[in-house]
Amino acid sequence: MEIVTLNQENLAKEHVCCAIADKKTANGVTLKKAWLHDRFSEGLFFKKANVRGKVFIEYLPAENAWVPIEAAGYMFINCFWVAGSYKGQGYGARLLEECMNDSMGKNGIAVITSHKKKPYLSDKSYLLQKGFEVCDTAPPYFELLVKRFNEAAPLPKFRDTAKAVTIDDKEGLVVLYTDQCPFIDFYITAELDEIEKQYNIQVKKVKIQSRDQAQNAPAAFTTYSAFYNGNFLTHEILTKSKFAKLWEKI
């Protein structure tokens, strides 16, 4: 299995796996690559199998991660994805091994999952099999997992802000997002605008612009977090159909 490591030299010509041949994500890919470019100097790794599919892992020192956790001396996995057609062939194990090798000398590796399998979050059951353990939780369903290398080091934990899952703006739909996912750019515009019209509600889009903002975010998943009337709604990228299902429960 050939592993390709993205860097500032090859970033322009390499694909970022999760958004291949999808015209809707063209601008999102550009934004994602710009975000990656700025993170490489902060110790970010983006490694993928040399296949035409979604088989990759992205991680960086936890101090530089755009998530509200305290995990000094740990590595943090941003995203870990092996598409269905590639599962069961050792790709996940090999990518995780790459992360562990790059994390030698650190206290361990942390990653955000959920108590039940959910889109955009790493598979908790797989990670438990690989020696990770739950070290903290945040409402409504987020879990922080760790694979420890240094038993004497403090365990990673969510910041208090991540456990609030509320925001001061109590009117309408508010979506906080970053450029970490190439799918967001399309849906943050076209789909949210349609939701605003169809449901006659106020929609605000708030882009998280810095690591400091992300590390003090009001929900554990900063790539995309939707709030309705001030309360956390979902971390999943909203489409009209997905919002329709949530609207029935609001």
ROVEXVEX-440718 format. One record per residue (C-alpha): residue number from 1; residue in one letter; y negated, z, x negated. Coordinates in Angstrom, 2 decimals. Layout:
<rs>
(NUM,A,(Y,Z,X))
...
</rs>
This chain:
<rs>
(1,M,(0.00,0.00,0.00))
(2,E,(-3.33,-1.06,-1.48))
(3,I,(-6.24,1.30,-0.91))
(4,V,(-9.78,-0.09,-0.96))
(5,T,(-12.60,2.34,-1.72))
(6,L,(-15.99,1.33,-0.38))
(7,N,(-18.98,1.80,-2.64))
(8,Q,(-22.52,0.52,-3.06))
(9,E,(-21.24,-2.58,-4.88))
(10,N,(-18.67,-3.82,-2.34))
(11,L,(-20.09,-2.36,0.89))
(12,A,(-21.76,-5.59,1.97))
(13,K,(-18.60,-7.72,1.82))
(14,E,(-16.01,-5.20,3.07))
(15,H,(-15.39,-4.46,6.74))
(16,V,(-15.61,-0.86,8.01))
(17,C,(-12.31,-1.06,9.90))
(18,C,(-13.18,0.42,13.27))
(19,A,(-15.38,-2.50,14.37))
(20,I,(-13.68,-5.72,13.32))
(21,A,(-14.59,-9.04,14.95))
(22,D,(-16.49,-7.40,17.81))
(23,K,(-19.82,-9.14,18.37))
(24,K,(-21.15,-6.20,20.37))
(25,T,(-20.96,-3.99,17.29))
(26,A,(-22.73,-6.34,14.86))
(27,N,(-25.94,-4.32,14.69))
(28,G,(-23.98,-1.07,14.81))
(29,V,(-22.02,-2.13,11.74))
(30,T,(-25.28,-2.83,9.90))
(31,L,(-26.55,0.64,10.82))
(32,K,(-23.24,2.25,9.84))
(33,K,(-23.25,0.55,6.45))
(34,A,(-26.81,1.67,5.82))
(35,W,(-25.79,5.22,6.70))
(36,L,(-22.80,4.99,4.34))
(37,H,(-24.95,3.56,1.57))
(38,D,(-27.22,6.59,1.72))
(39,R,(-24.26,9.02,1.74))
(40,F,(-22.39,7.64,-1.30))
(41,S,(-24.78,9.45,-3.64))
(42,E,(-23.97,12.66,-1.75))
(43,G,(-20.28,12.40,-2.54))
(44,L,(-18.99,10.47,0.48))
(45,F,(-15.69,8.60,0.24))
(46,F,(-14.67,5.78,2.58))
(47,K,(-11.13,4.60,1.87))
(48,K,(-9.06,2.10,3.83))
(49,A,(-5.76,0.32,3.64))
(50,N,(-6.16,-3.32,2.68))
(51,V,(-5.12,-4.56,6.11))
(52,R,(-6.93,-6.27,8.96))
(53,G,(-6.94,-3.17,11.13))
(54,K,(-8.19,0.34,11.78))
(55,V,(-6.60,2.29,8.94))
(56,F,(-9.14,4.43,7.10))
(57,I,(-10.43,7.87,6.21))
(58,E,(-14.00,9.03,5.54))
(59,Y,(-14.88,12.37,3.96))
(60,L,(-17.55,14.14,1.90))
(61,P,(-18.45,17.59,0.58))
(62,A,(-18.95,19.88,3.57))
(63,E,(-22.38,20.95,2.35))
(64,N,(-23.52,17.36,2.95))
(65,A,(-21.65,16.78,6.22))
(66,W,(-23.64,15.95,9.34))
(67,V,(-21.97,18.64,11.44))
(68,P,(-22.93,22.24,12.35))
(69,I,(-20.41,24.09,10.20))
(70,E,(-20.51,26.53,7.29))
(71,A,(-17.91,25.49,4.73))
(72,A,(-19.31,25.90,1.22))
(73,G,(-16.97,24.51,-1.40))
(74,Y,(-14.84,22.54,1.07))
(75,M,(-14.37,18.83,1.71))
(76,F,(-15.00,17.64,5.28))
(77,I,(-13.25,14.73,6.99))
(78,N,(-15.71,12.72,9.08))
(79,C,(-13.21,10.28,10.51))
(80,F,(-9.50,9.64,10.08))
(81,W,(-8.02,6.74,12.02))
(82,V,(-4.70,4.92,11.90))
(83,A,(-4.38,2.38,14.71))
(84,G,(-1.24,2.40,16.84))
(85,S,(0.37,-0.68,15.31))
(86,Y,(0.19,0.94,11.86))
(87,K,(1.50,4.39,12.81))
(88,G,(4.83,5.57,11.49))
(89,Q,(4.53,3.53,8.31))
(90,G,(3.09,6.16,5.99))
(91,Y,(-0.51,4.98,6.13))
(92,G,(-1.86,8.28,7.42))
(93,A,(0.00,10.31,4.82))
(94,R,(-1.25,8.06,2.03))
(95,L,(-4.88,8.26,3.17))
(96,L,(-4.68,12.03,3.55))
(97,E,(-3.19,12.21,0.06))
(98,E,(-6.24,10.32,-1.24))
(99,C,(-8.48,12.92,0.39))
(100,M,(-6.49,15.81,-1.08))
(101,N,(-6.61,14.28,-4.56))
(102,D,(-10.38,13.89,-4.33))
(103,S,(-10.65,17.49,-3.08))
(104,M,(-8.93,19.12,-6.03))
(105,G,(-11.04,22.00,-7.33))
(106,K,(-12.47,22.65,-3.88))
(107,N,(-11.58,25.50,-1.53))
(108,G,(-9.85,23.12,0.82))
(109,I,(-10.44,20.48,3.50))
(110,A,(-12.00,20.97,6.95))
(111,V,(-11.98,18.69,9.99))
(112,I,(-13.08,18.92,13.62))
(113,T,(-10.44,18.31,16.30))
(114,S,(-9.84,19.48,19.88))
(115,H,(-7.28,21.65,21.65))
(116,K,(-5.90,18.54,23.35))
(117,K,(-5.96,15.00,21.95))
(118,K,(-9.27,13.29,22.70))
(119,P,(-10.90,10.00,21.68))
(120,Y,(-12.98,9.95,18.48))
(121,L,(-11.42,13.19,17.19))
(122,S,(-8.63,13.48,14.63))
(123,D,(-5.15,14.26,15.93))
(124,K,(-4.66,18.02,15.76))
(125,S,(-0.85,17.89,16.01))
(126,Y,(-0.57,15.52,13.04))
(127,L,(-2.85,17.67,10.90))
(128,L,(-0.94,20.85,11.76))
(129,Q,(2.19,19.13,10.46))
(130,K,(0.32,18.48,7.20))
(131,G,(-0.50,22.15,6.62))
(132,F,(-3.84,22.49,8.42))
(133,E,(-4.55,25.52,10.60))
(134,V,(-7.14,26.39,13.23))
(135,C,(-9.90,28.54,11.73))
(136,D,(-12.59,28.48,14.44))
(137,T,(-13.41,27.10,17.88))
(138,A,(-16.54,25.94,19.71))
(139,P,(-17.01,25.26,23.43))
(140,P,(-15.87,23.51,25.41))
(141,Y,(-12.82,22.20,23.52))
(142,F,(-13.65,21.73,19.82))
(143,E,(-11.54,23.25,17.07))
(144,L,(-12.18,23.49,13.34))
(145,L,(-9.09,23.00,11.21))
(146,V,(-8.68,23.78,7.53))
(147,K,(-6.16,23.08,4.81))
(148,R,(-6.73,25.83,2.27))
(149,F,(-6.45,25.43,-1.47))
(150,N,(-8.16,28.72,-2.34))
(151,E,(-6.87,31.62,-0.26))
(152,A,(-9.68,33.87,-1.52))
(153,A,(-12.46,31.61,-0.22))
(154,P,(-14.15,32.36,3.14))
(155,L,(-12.79,30.27,5.98))
(156,P,(-15.00,27.48,7.34))
(157,K,(-16.69,28.22,10.66))
(158,F,(-18.92,26.62,13.25))
(159,R,(-22.57,27.56,13.18))
(160,D,(-23.88,29.50,16.15))
(161,T,(-25.81,26.44,17.33))
(162,A,(-22.54,24.54,17.82))
(163,K,(-21.36,27.23,20.21))
(164,A,(-24.42,27.01,22.45))
(165,V,(-23.56,23.61,23.99))
(166,T,(-26.86,23.70,25.84))
(167,I,(-30.27,22.18,25.14))
(168,D,(-33.78,23.11,26.25))
(169,D,(-34.29,19.85,28.13))
(170,K,(-32.86,20.64,31.56))
(171,E,(-33.66,17.37,33.31))
(172,G,(-31.36,14.37,33.51))
(173,L,(-29.05,12.87,30.90))
(174,V,(-29.83,13.49,27.23))
(175,V,(-27.75,11.84,24.51))
(176,L,(-27.91,12.95,20.88))
(177,Y,(-26.41,10.49,18.40))
(178,T,(-26.32,9.27,14.80))
(179,D,(-25.49,5.98,13.06))
(180,Q,(-22.09,7.25,11.90))
(181,C,(-20.16,5.18,14.45))
(182,P,(-20.73,1.41,14.71))
(183,F,(-19.90,1.40,18.43))
(184,I,(-22.82,3.61,19.42))
(185,D,(-25.70,1.16,18.99))
(186,F,(-24.52,-1.17,21.76))
(187,Y,(-23.63,1.53,24.27))
(188,I,(-26.69,3.66,23.57))
(189,T,(-28.84,0.81,24.84))
(190,A,(-27.10,-1.44,27.36))
(191,E,(-24.82,1.10,29.03))
(192,L,(-27.27,4.03,29.19))
(193,D,(-29.98,1.80,30.61))
(194,E,(-27.61,0.69,33.36))
(195,I,(-26.61,4.29,34.07))
(196,E,(-30.26,5.25,34.40))
(197,K,(-30.86,2.50,36.97))
(198,Q,(-27.67,2.93,38.96))
(199,Y,(-27.88,6.70,39.34))
(200,N,(-31.67,6.99,39.38))
(201,I,(-31.66,9.72,36.77))
(202,Q,(-33.79,10.28,33.71))
(203,V,(-32.06,9.25,30.49))
(204,K,(-33.26,10.28,27.04))
(205,K,(-31.82,9.02,23.76))
(206,V,(-32.40,11.29,20.79))
(207,K,(-31.34,10.00,17.38))
(208,I,(-30.40,12.62,14.80))
(209,Q,(-32.21,11.44,11.68))
(210,S,(-31.22,13.94,9.01))
(211,R,(-28.45,16.16,7.70))
(212,D,(-30.52,19.25,8.49))
(213,Q,(-30.89,18.21,12.13))
(214,A,(-27.15,17.53,12.37))
(215,Q,(-26.19,20.83,10.78))
(216,N,(-28.22,22.64,13.44))
(217,A,(-27.07,20.52,16.38))
(218,P,(-26.26,22.13,19.76))
(219,A,(-22.70,20.76,19.85))
(220,A,(-19.91,20.44,17.31))
(221,F,(-19.66,16.65,17.41))
(222,T,(-22.93,15.13,16.27))
(223,T,(-21.94,11.46,16.23))
(224,Y,(-22.47,11.41,20.00))
(225,S,(-23.12,14.29,22.39))
(226,A,(-24.22,13.89,26.00))
(227,F,(-25.88,16.66,28.02))
(228,Y,(-26.69,16.69,31.72))
(229,N,(-29.39,19.03,33.04))
(230,G,(-29.19,20.90,29.76))
(231,N,(-25.43,21.44,29.66))
(232,F,(-22.88,19.68,27.46))
(233,L,(-21.16,16.83,29.27))
(234,T,(-19.01,14.94,26.74))
(235,H,(-18.69,13.83,23.12))
(236,E,(-17.24,10.46,24.19))
(237,I,(-19.45,7.38,24.12))
(238,L,(-20.55,6.80,27.70))
(239,T,(-19.87,3.60,29.56))
(240,K,(-20.75,3.00,33.20))
(241,S,(-17.15,3.54,34.27))
(242,K,(-16.75,6.70,32.19))
(243,F,(-19.96,8.16,33.54))
(244,A,(-18.87,7.36,37.10))
(245,K,(-15.82,9.59,36.64))
(246,L,(-17.92,12.40,35.18))
(247,W,(-20.53,12.01,37.93))
(248,E,(-17.91,12.90,40.51))
(249,K,(-17.45,16.28,38.82))
(250,I,(-21.13,17.08,38.21))
</rs>
